Amino acid sequence: MSWYSRHVFPYLCDWALGGWEVSRQRRRALASASGQVLEIGFGSGLNLPHYPRTVHRLTVIEPNPTMHRLARRRMKLAPFPVEAHPFDGQSLPWSDHAFDCTVTTFTLCSIPNAGRALAELWRVLRPGGRLLVLEHGLASDPRVQHWQRRLNRLQMWLGDGCRLDRDIGGLLRSLPWQDLSLETLYLPRVPPTHGFLYRGLAIKK
């Protein structure tokens, strides 16, 4: 892990993704979380205040130790137990059907093999369980897509591997869900290259 990844990016990420509008989207995305929940890419714990009381236990993974340090104070305030692990989202150690709900927010953009990470989230989810998603990615407008691809190299440097052009919808549709409900929107006051969001849920057969 680079010096930038450990000492700069966690604070930049916590600031950039902690605003009011992003928080509002988090609250909407997480509204149906319940039971035993697994979240990958926990970061600095910005989702924690937005989980409903229907969550019984939250298991989180975050490989960046500085992110984990930033998350500790939020974890202490959670109204349910939070168990943290430094795992990689591309390979999860839990058995099939271990969780009632799985969550990914602003994470798939940075995982080298995002398809594999989603397949793992699908595997550990029980039948009838829900995957909750809030991600930025490839826009629907070809003009925005053009600039996303042009800016990717700079974004991956500043964003510690974050891509602007990941097709979140396509990745989700590649798995055999019983039902997939996905909305797309642009965040206000954010450049469209960076503010195109996918928000929704998928139910496992």
Secondary structure, DSSP 4 states (H G I P E B T S, - for coil): --HHHHHTHHHHHHHHT-SHHHHHHHHHHTTT--EEEEEES-TT-TTGGGS-TTEEEEEEE---HHHHHHHHHHHHT-SS-EEEE---TTS--SPTT-EEEEEEES-TTT-TTHHHHHHHHHHHEEEEEEEEEEEE---SSHHHHHHHHHHHHHHHHHTTT--S---HHHHHHTS-EEEEEEEEEEPTTS-HHHHEEEEEEEEE-
